[in-house]
Amino acid sequence: MTTTQRATGVDLFGVERIDLREVAAPVLSPRDESARDRVWEAAVQSTPALFDGPVVACAGLERTGPHTLRLSWARVTYRHYALRRVPGASALPSLFVNVVQPVDDGRVAAVRMAPATAAPGRWQLPGGSVEPPPAGTTLDEEALAGQAARELAEELGIEAAPRELRRWAVTRGENGSVGLTHVAPALSEAALREGFATAAEAERARGREPELDGVALVRSPGELKGLSGPHADYLEPVIGRYASQRAG
């Protein structure tokens, strides 16, 4: 696997260092701002679970060395991405973290988004959008690993210290969206499935429907074909890279 590979429309980078820099969010014209808000409000009416919380968008991604990427980021909220559906407007790409969670025999957990989410039925890795750092703190690789660990706990009920997660790849796919993929320590299939069930029960106890409604274990990109429904664009190349590295 080369340092940068393009597969199924996705750029996949193997990097050793990410240089994170905050920049200002783009200023919208009154027309685009109004159109964005109309699209967002219509989306909320269709999917009431949508929440206009603060997130981080990718404002730029460039290679600055053989194994280094510079990632510029900006503070926005989820409604910013409604600009994708405004003719003539452009939205910054989203930025998210996700986790390759293997079990002892080398298979990897793929999870399915629940019907009430923004991507119903989609298979992907456990993870979520990057959130802005609290005041007085910095968004760095340690903070990103912490967010990945939090997503793993919330979605799969698996507790891992941020230092146990190894940032392993960077993907750039649909709408230019950038994913920061981490690898977690392997665990037993029984522990994974127990954690998934526990996380779902905890969400229901809080009066919320879980974001995920299914988990599958796959060993190779070919096995993904058995998962009916849409797949995140990065899923096949990431599973393929992980499988090829294990085989090597």
Rosetta silent file (secondary structure, phi, psi, omega in degrees, C-alpha in Angstrom):
SEQUENCE: MTTTQRATGVDLFGVERIDLREVAAPVLSPRDESARDRVWEAAVQSTPALFDGPVVACAGLERTGPHTLRLSWARVTYRHYALRRVPGASALPSLFVNVVQPVDDGRVAAVRMAPATAAPGRWQLPGGSVEPPPAGTTLDEEALAGQAARELAEELGIEAAPRELRRWAVTRGENGSVGLTHVAPALSEAALREGFATAAEAERARGREPELDGVALVRSPGELKGLSGPHADYLEPVIGRYASQRAG
SCORE:     score description
SCORE:     0.000 S_00000001
   1 L     0.000  125.254  179.264    0.000    0.000    0.000 S_00000001
   2 L   -77.153  169.057 -178.747    1.462    3.342   -1.036 S_00000001
   3 L   -61.233  -37.989  177.121    1.357    6.408    1.183 S_00000001
   4 E  -126.664  128.457  178.351   -1.504    7.808   -0.883 S_00000001
   5 E  -136.012  143.412  175.778   -3.950    5.622   -2.748 S_00000001
   6 E  -112.482  121.729 -178.814   -7.181    6.398   -4.503 S_00000001
   7 E  -139.044  136.742  179.835   -9.733    3.625   -4.436 S_00000001
   8 L    45.314   42.222  176.960  -13.474    3.663   -5.219 S_00000001
   9 L    77.980   11.059 -176.879  -13.376    7.465   -5.373 S_00000001
  10 E  -120.131  130.422  169.712  -11.666    7.834   -1.990 S_00000001
  11 E   -80.746  132.351  178.261   -8.191    9.227   -1.256 S_00000001
  12 E  -125.791  118.608 -176.849   -6.515    7.185    1.456 S_00000001
  13 E  -108.856  133.743  167.224   -3.409    8.607    3.119 S_00000001
  14 L  -102.526  108.640 -173.729   -1.003    6.777    5.396 S_00000001
  15 L  -125.987  156.700  178.661    0.596    9.617    7.392 S_00000001
  16 L  -101.093  -22.291 -176.409    2.761    9.920   10.468 S_00000001
  17 E  -147.525  140.437  174.674    1.868   13.479   11.466 S_00000001
  18 E  -120.143  124.816  177.915   -1.062   15.878   11.069 S_00000001
  19 E   -96.685  107.377 -175.563   -0.475   19.607   11.479 S_00000001
  20 E   -96.231  129.496 -179.325   -3.817   21.076   12.677 S_00000001
  21 E  -136.485  129.316  178.665   -4.496   24.786   12.216 S_00000001
  22 E   -83.470  138.678  175.395   -7.665   26.734   12.992 S_00000001
  23 L  -132.206  167.350  179.687   -8.963   29.244   10.427 S_00000001
  24 L   -74.692  144.521  174.972  -12.067   31.425   10.248 S_00000001
  25 L   -68.049  150.700  179.770  -15.253   29.973    8.817 S_00000001
  26 L   -65.285  145.601  176.997  -16.293   31.452    5.455 S_00000001
  27 L   -86.628  127.294 -177.494  -18.617   34.452    5.499 S_00000001
  28 L   -91.771  149.301  171.916  -21.872   33.690    3.666 S_00000001
  29 L   -70.950  155.374  177.306  -23.826   36.072    1.502 S_00000001
  30 H   -54.722  -36.717  179.838  -27.316   36.941    2.824 S_00000001
  31 H   -63.714  -49.059 -177.943  -28.790   34.883   -0.032 S_00000001
  32 H   -66.873  -37.825  179.598  -26.803   31.751    0.784 S_00000001
  33 H   -62.934  -43.827  179.776  -27.409   32.131    4.508 S_00000001
  34 H   -65.699  -43.402  179.417  -31.176   32.397    3.987 S_00000001
  35 H   -64.764  -40.391  177.242  -31.231   29.456    1.572 S_00000001
  36 H   -57.715  -46.025 -177.574  -29.132   27.376    3.952 S_00000001
  37 H   -65.224  -36.715  177.987  -31.558   28.009    6.795 S_00000001
  38 H   -64.597  -43.686  179.509  -34.561   27.026    4.670 S_00000001
  39 H   -64.090  -42.737 -179.612  -32.910   23.756    3.665 S_00000001
  40 H   -62.981  -45.782 -178.661  -31.928   23.023    7.249 S_00000001
  41 H   -62.784  -36.192  176.516  -35.413   23.715    8.614 S_00000001
  42 H   -67.021  -38.222  179.164  -36.930   21.399    6.004 S_00000001
  43 H   -65.380  -38.970  179.418  -34.443   18.693    6.953 S_00000001
  44 H   -67.038  -37.535  177.328  -35.346   19.010   10.648 S_00000001
  45 H   -62.711  -35.896  179.773  -39.032   18.679    9.842 S_00000001
  46 H   -77.161  -37.628 -178.455  -38.245   15.450    7.985 S_00000001
  47 L  -130.411   86.082 -174.923  -35.787   14.142   10.614 S_00000001
  48 L   -58.859  -19.968 -178.391  -36.568   15.755   14.005 S_00000001
  49 L   -72.530  -11.352  179.237  -33.548   14.097   15.628 S_00000001
  50 L   -62.901  141.375 -176.551  -31.197   16.432   13.745 S_00000001
  51 L  -134.289  129.459 -176.292  -29.420   18.850   16.078 S_00000001
  52 L   -86.171   60.324 -178.994  -27.621   22.033   15.059 S_00000001
  53 L   -85.831  167.908 -179.897  -24.683   21.527   17.392 S_00000001
  54 E   -72.093  136.861  177.298  -21.132   22.846   16.992 S_00000001
  55 E  -141.629  172.117  177.804  -18.809   20.838   14.771 S_00000001
  56 E  -108.613  132.419  175.418  -15.477   21.199   13.013 S_00000001
  57 E  -108.969  154.450  178.648  -15.260   21.446    9.218 S_00000001
  58 E   -88.886  117.721 -179.519  -12.183   20.857    7.086 S_00000001
  59 E   -96.916   -5.793  179.309  -11.080   24.109    5.461 S_00000001
  60 E   176.137  144.808  178.531   -8.028   22.650    3.723 S_00000001
  61 E  -142.681  118.981 -179.151   -5.920   19.517    3.414 S_00000001
  62 E  -144.899  148.768  177.720   -2.463   19.503    1.884 S_00000001
  63 E   -83.627  127.922  179.094    0.647   17.401    1.987 S_00000001
  64 E  -113.413    1.123  177.769    3.624   19.289    3.455 S_00000001
  65 E  -170.576  174.944 -177.501    6.070   16.391    3.533 S_00000001
  66 L   -57.288  -32.139 -175.978    6.333   12.712    2.601 S_00000001
  67 L  -131.303   23.678 -175.907    4.399   11.634    5.703 S_00000001
  68 E  -128.665  136.165  173.857    2.800   14.883    6.916 S_00000001
  69 E  -118.194  139.033  170.701   -0.564   16.500    6.189 S_00000001
  70 E   -99.072  124.157 -178.792   -1.583   20.041    7.085 S_00000001
  71 E  -118.200  113.890  175.494   -5.256   20.179    8.030 S_00000001
  72 E   -92.103  137.216 -177.359   -6.937   23.571    8.357 S_00000001
  73 E  -133.854  156.826 -178.089  -10.204   23.534   10.282 S_00000001
  74 E  -137.283  150.712  178.141  -13.042   25.937   11.059 S_00000001
  75 E   -84.762  124.132  175.684  -15.837   26.096   13.615 S_00000001
  76 E  -138.600 -173.695  169.489  -19.318   25.670   12.132 S_00000001
  77 E  -123.390  170.027 -174.645  -22.594   24.003   13.129 S_00000001
  78 H   -56.886  -30.790 -177.877  -24.365   21.112   11.451 S_00000001
  79 H   -64.561  -17.736  177.862  -26.616   23.432    9.455 S_00000001
  80 H   -55.455  -35.875 -175.396  -23.533   24.547    7.517 S_00000001
  81 H   -74.381   -9.186  172.636  -23.724   21.307    5.515 S_00000001
  82 H   -64.836  -18.211  177.894  -27.190   22.255    4.236 S_00000001
  83 H   -62.034  -20.965  178.401  -25.243   24.472    1.815 S_00000001
  84 H   -61.697  -21.846 -178.311  -24.551   21.313   -0.187 S_00000001
  85 H  -106.707   14.708  176.981  -28.159   21.520   -1.352 S_00000001
  86 L  -104.731  115.176 -179.344  -28.111   25.225   -2.189 S_00000001
  87 L   -56.980  131.766  178.362  -27.467   25.836   -5.904 S_00000001
  88 L    84.182   -9.263  179.393  -24.365   27.966   -6.441 S_00000001
  89 L   -99.949  164.896  177.198  -23.230   27.702   -2.812 S_00000001
  90 L  -137.819  141.198  178.253  -20.437   25.582   -1.422 S_00000001
  91 L  -108.540  148.574  171.584  -19.960   23.982    1.990 S_00000001
  92 L   -65.684  149.603  175.805  -16.720   23.122    3.686 S_00000001
  93 L   -66.389  149.635  176.346  -16.079   19.385    3.842 S_00000001
  94 E   -76.035  159.931  178.389  -16.974   17.649    7.085 S_00000001
  95 E  -128.912  126.617 -177.399  -14.307   16.299    9.438 S_00000001
  96 E  -140.260  159.692  172.579  -14.888   13.128   11.434 S_00000001
  97 E  -110.993  148.724  172.623  -13.085   10.513   13.498 S_00000001
  98 E  -148.198  172.325 -170.478  -13.733    6.802   13.297 S_00000001
  99 E  -135.616  128.625  166.341  -12.307    3.602   14.700 S_00000001
 100 E   -82.042  109.719  179.301  -11.247    0.248   13.303 S_00000001
 101 L  -108.275  100.854  179.808  -12.312   -2.065   16.123 S_00000001
 102 E   -85.916  158.842  167.956  -10.964   -5.595   15.499 S_00000001
 103 E  -106.283  177.358 -169.006  -11.823   -8.783   17.331 S_00000001
 104 L   -59.416  -29.348 -177.575   -9.314  -11.480   18.166 S_00000001
 105 L   -90.501    6.906  175.659   -9.559  -13.299   14.833 S_00000001
 106 L    96.797   -9.444  175.243   -8.884  -10.139   12.784 S_00000001
 107 L   -70.107  158.450 -174.033  -12.415   -9.300   11.729 S_00000001
 108 E  -122.963  143.953 -179.151  -13.492   -5.664   12.047 S_00000001
 109 E   -79.606  124.137  167.469  -16.742   -4.154   13.335 S_00000001
 110 E  -109.722  140.638 -176.171  -18.955   -2.379   10.811 S_00000001
 111 E  -122.251  153.091 -176.955  -22.011   -0.623   12.268 S_00000001
 112 E  -113.036  130.357  178.861  -25.352    0.387   10.744 S_00000001
 113 E   -70.341  141.815 -178.063  -27.012    3.750   11.278 S_00000001
 114 L   -74.210  162.264 -176.038  -30.556    3.651   12.663 S_00000001
 115 L   -58.981  -32.164 -174.577  -33.602    4.806   10.632 S_00000001
 116 L   -84.786    4.025 -177.959  -34.052    8.131   12.466 S_00000001
 117 L   -89.553  176.860 -179.251  -30.503    9.355   11.752 S_00000001
 118 L   -72.027  -16.101 -179.619  -29.234   11.559    8.920 S_00000001
 119 L  -132.013   65.725 -173.527  -27.877    8.469    7.099 S_00000001
 120 L   -59.923  132.314  175.592  -30.453    5.712    7.732 S_00000001
 121 L    79.035    0.389 -176.691  -29.253    2.188    7.061 S_00000001
 122 L   -79.186  134.421  174.089  -25.692    3.182    6.168 S_00000001
 123 E   -89.611  136.232 -176.532  -22.870    0.842    7.135 S_00000001
 124 E  -158.839 -175.578  171.100  -19.738    2.547    8.421 S_00000001
 125 L   -88.813  153.564  173.822  -17.122    2.404   11.162 S_00000001
 126 L   -59.875  136.883 -178.597  -18.034    3.581   14.670 S_00000001
 127 E   164.397 -169.866 -179.594  -17.293    7.289   14.919 S_00000001
 128 E  -175.864  177.959 -178.459  -18.700   10.767   14.499 S_00000001
 129 E   -64.745  146.238  175.222  -18.098   14.395   13.629 S_00000001
 130 L   -74.338  135.781  177.819  -15.211   16.222   15.268 S_00000001
 131 L  -102.094  150.236  179.297  -16.350   18.780   17.836 S_00000001
 132 L   -63.514  150.622  178.173  -14.567   22.085   18.508 S_00000001
 133 L   -72.046  149.241  175.462  -12.223   22.151   21.508 S_00000001
 134 L   -61.165  158.822  178.818  -13.434   23.867   24.688 S_00000001
 135 L   -54.977  134.634  177.635  -12.210   27.399   25.341 S_00000001
 136 L    86.163    1.099  178.095   -8.584   27.470   26.372 S_00000001
 137 L  -119.370  172.743 -173.836   -7.760   24.080   24.870 S_00000001
 138 L  -119.845  143.162  171.451   -6.281   22.961   21.561 S_00000001
 139 L   -87.345  104.703  178.836   -7.500   20.641   18.839 S_00000001
 140 L  -132.773 -174.735 -175.291   -4.527   18.333   18.387 S_00000001
 141 H   -66.229  -31.911  176.747   -3.987   14.649   17.722 S_00000001
 142 H   -64.649  -42.781  178.814   -4.384   13.783   21.400 S_00000001
 143 H   -65.283  -38.267  178.480   -7.746   15.558   21.482 S_00000001
 144 H   -64.466  -41.006  176.727   -8.837   13.765   18.301 S_00000001
 145 H   -62.891  -35.832  176.889   -7.935   10.406   19.840 S_00000001
 146 H   -64.170  -39.744  178.035  -10.016   11.394   22.854 S_00000001
 147 H   -68.507  -37.697  176.869  -13.003   12.107   20.640 S_00000001
 148 H   -63.543  -41.199  178.448  -12.543    8.777   18.857 S_00000001
 149 H   -63.717  -38.632  178.744  -12.439    6.999   22.238 S_00000001
 150 H   -64.358  -43.033  178.892  -15.643    8.765   23.290 S_00000001
 151 H   -62.431  -40.454  179.764  -17.430    7.671   20.102 S_00000001
 152 H   -61.978  -41.278  179.535  -16.300    4.091   20.666 S_00000001
 153 H   -68.529  -43.476 -176.973  -17.711    4.169   24.192 S_00000001
 154 H   -69.546  -38.140 -172.754  -20.996    5.795   23.199 S_00000001
 155 H   -93.927  -35.061 -178.178  -21.689    3.624   20.171 S_00000001
 156 H  -114.712   -1.882 -179.721  -20.143    0.246   21.043 S_00000001
 157 L    65.431   25.030 -177.175  -19.926    0.487   24.827 S_00000001
 158 L  -107.336  121.304 -179.308  -16.184   -0.177   24.602 S_00000001
 159 L   -92.055  119.806  176.370  -13.935    1.759   26.955 S_00000001
 160 L  -136.628  135.837  176.208  -10.475    2.524   25.547 S_00000001
 161 L   -70.105  143.255  178.979   -8.014    5.143   26.734 S_00000001
 162 H   -51.251  -36.232 -178.697   -7.133    7.690   24.025 S_00000001
 163 H   -67.219  -16.943  178.753   -3.487    6.608   24.231 S_00000001
 164 H   -83.177  -12.858 -179.087   -4.588    3.089   23.226 S_00000001
 165 L   -94.581  127.007 -178.599   -5.977    4.337   19.915 S_00000001
 166 E  -103.318  118.111  176.389   -3.460    4.631   17.108 S_00000001
 167 E   -68.829  123.897 -161.248   -4.230    7.178   14.380 S_00000001
 168 E  -122.489  -29.693 -178.660   -3.667    5.031   11.348 S_00000001
 169 E  -157.675  161.527  174.107   -5.066    6.581    8.166 S_00000001
 170 E  -128.215  132.352  178.270   -6.747    9.650    6.710 S_00000001
 171 E  -117.080  151.838  173.330   -9.478    9.398    4.088 S_00000001
 172 E  -136.141  118.144 -173.176  -10.987   12.002    1.771 S_00000001
 173 L  -134.310 -130.218 -174.883  -14.166   11.035    0.002 S_00000001
 174 H   -54.282  135.052 -178.111  -17.670   12.252   -0.811 S_00000001
 175 H    57.875   18.178 -178.152  -18.037   16.051   -0.729 S_00000001
 176 H    75.329    6.639 -176.248  -14.338   16.140    0.182 S_00000001
 177 L   -56.819  138.369 -174.617  -15.211   14.887    3.671 S_00000001
 178 E  -112.542  127.434  178.114  -12.118   13.970    5.684 S_00000001
 179 E  -114.086  136.009  177.890  -11.971   11.031    8.071 S_00000001
 180 E  -108.275  105.396 -171.210   -9.278   10.430   10.691 S_00000001
 181 E   -96.083  129.636  178.022   -9.187    6.687   11.255 S_00000001
 182 E  -113.381  155.816  175.137   -7.821    5.149   14.450 S_00000001
 183 E  -113.046  131.487  179.558   -7.175    1.499   15.313 S_00000001
 184 L  -100.132  159.572  174.581   -8.253    0.132   18.693 S_00000001
 185 L   -61.173  146.282  178.564   -6.838   -2.879   20.544 S_00000001
 186 L   -68.664  151.519  174.844   -8.474   -6.178   19.610 S_00000001
 187 E  -143.115  175.944 -177.904  -11.022   -7.737   21.949 S_00000001
 188 L   -75.408  155.534  176.595  -13.226  -10.817   21.950 S_00000001
 189 H   -61.723  -38.715 -179.945  -16.369  -11.017   19.831 S_00000001
 190 H   -61.389  -42.357  179.833  -18.387  -11.665   22.990 S_00000001
 191 H   -65.339  -39.497  179.494  -17.076   -8.467   24.619 S_00000001
 192 H   -63.692  -48.851 -177.072  -17.863   -6.429   21.506 S_00000001
 193 H   -67.598  -35.779  175.889  -21.424   -7.697   21.210 S_00000001
 194 H   -64.886  -42.504  178.372  -22.034   -7.285   24.925 S_00000001
 195 H   -63.019  -41.479  179.334  -20.744   -3.704   24.762 S_00000001
 196 H   -61.285  -45.661  179.512  -22.953   -2.915   21.765 S_00000001
 197 H   -64.501  -40.249 -179.907  -26.059   -4.216   23.548 S_00000001
 198 H   -64.975  -41.450  179.082  -25.169   -2.329   26.736 S_00000001
 199 H   -62.980  -41.301  179.224  -24.655    0.951   24.847 S_00000001
 200 H   -64.969  -42.130  178.522  -28.050    0.574   23.141 S_00000001
 201 H   -63.136  -38.886  179.607  -29.770   -0.144   26.453 S_00000001
 202 H   -63.670  -39.840  177.764  -28.150    2.905   28.041 S_00000001
 203 H   -63.903  -44.737 -179.599  -29.479    5.158   25.271 S_00000001
 204 H   -65.271  -34.275  178.165  -33.011    3.808   25.636 S_00000001
 205 H   -64.434  -25.892  177.518  -32.812    4.275   29.412 S_00000001
 206 L   -87.885    3.232  179.672  -32.168    7.962   28.728 S_00000001
 207 L    82.455   19.703 -179.396  -35.276    8.129   26.545 S_00000001
 208 L  -121.399  147.844  173.161  -33.323    8.221   23.275 S_00000001
 209 L   -81.376  138.233  179.155  -33.188    5.821   20.368 S_00000001
 210 L   -61.807  147.286  176.629  -29.658    4.517   19.677 S_00000001
 211 L   -68.719  -25.799 -176.777  -27.873    5.941   16.637 S_00000001
 212 E  -113.857  143.689  177.210  -26.901    2.415   15.590 S_00000001
 213 E  -127.023   10.930  178.337  -29.165   -0.566   15.068 S_00000001
 214 E  -164.912  152.243  175.002  -26.753   -3.232   13.850 S_00000001
 215 E  -139.767  138.347  178.416  -23.173   -4.466   14.015 S_00000001
 216 E  -133.760  151.585  178.250  -21.420   -6.929   11.697 S_00000001
 217 E  -110.073  124.969 -176.814  -17.922   -8.386   11.685 S_00000001
 218 E  -126.875  149.984 -177.605  -16.089   -8.451    8.349 S_00000001
 219 L  -106.936  -23.131 -173.006  -12.689   -9.727    7.347 S_00000001
 220 L  -152.663  163.159  176.468  -12.295   -8.315    3.838 S_00000001
 221 H   -57.020  -33.602  179.732  -13.854   -5.861    1.351 S_00000001
 222 H   -61.090  -33.835 -179.526  -15.541   -8.820   -0.346 S_00000001
 223 H   -71.887  -18.647  177.545  -17.511   -9.596    2.801 S_00000001
 224 H   -64.698  -24.960 -179.204  -18.968   -6.081    2.777 S_00000001
 225 H   -63.939  -20.307  177.990  -21.106   -7.115   -0.204 S_00000001
 226 H   -81.046   -4.224  179.705  -23.162   -9.211    2.183 S_00000001
 227 L   -96.671  105.732 -177.402  -24.254   -6.101    4.106 S_00000001
 228 L   -72.389  145.892 -178.611  -27.420   -4.793    2.458 S_00000001
 229 L   108.138  173.160 -179.632  -27.939   -1.054    2.316 S_00000001
 230 L   -67.529  153.479  177.002  -25.639    1.892    1.569 S_00000001
 231 E  -120.486  142.515  171.248  -22.013    1.867    2.682 S_00000001
 232 L   -58.306  140.507 -173.258  -19.854    4.838    3.705 S_00000001
 233 L   -61.954  -26.943 -177.710  -17.515    5.543    0.805 S_00000001
 234 L   -82.035  -14.054 -168.169  -14.401    5.028    2.952 S_00000001
 235 H   -61.681  -47.947 -177.887  -15.481    1.639    4.337 S_00000001
 236 H   -63.637  -50.312  179.787  -14.203   -0.608    1.541 S_00000001
 237 H   -63.687  -34.140  178.863  -10.747    0.992    1.150 S_00000001
 238 H   -68.492  -45.776  177.957  -10.186    1.130    4.918 S_00000001
 239 H   -62.000  -39.430  178.835  -11.177   -2.515    5.407 S_00000001
 240 H   -63.816  -42.510  179.491   -8.993   -3.428    2.438 S_00000001
 241 H   -65.138  -42.698 -179.800   -5.961   -1.593    3.826 S_00000001
 242 H   -64.163  -42.962 -179.801   -6.394   -3.169    7.245 S_00000001
 243 H   -64.226  -41.345 -177.975   -6.768   -6.652    5.765 S_00000001
 244 H   -68.531  -34.994  178.161   -3.721   -6.247    3.509 S_00000001
 245 H   -69.008  -36.744  177.300   -1.545   -5.052    6.397 S_00000001
 246 H   -66.634  -39.605 -178.232   -2.588   -8.027    8.530 S_00000001
 247 H   -70.118  -29.935 -178.604   -1.810  -10.392    5.645 S_00000001
 248 L   -76.322    0.000    0.000    1.583   -8.741    5.085 S_00000001
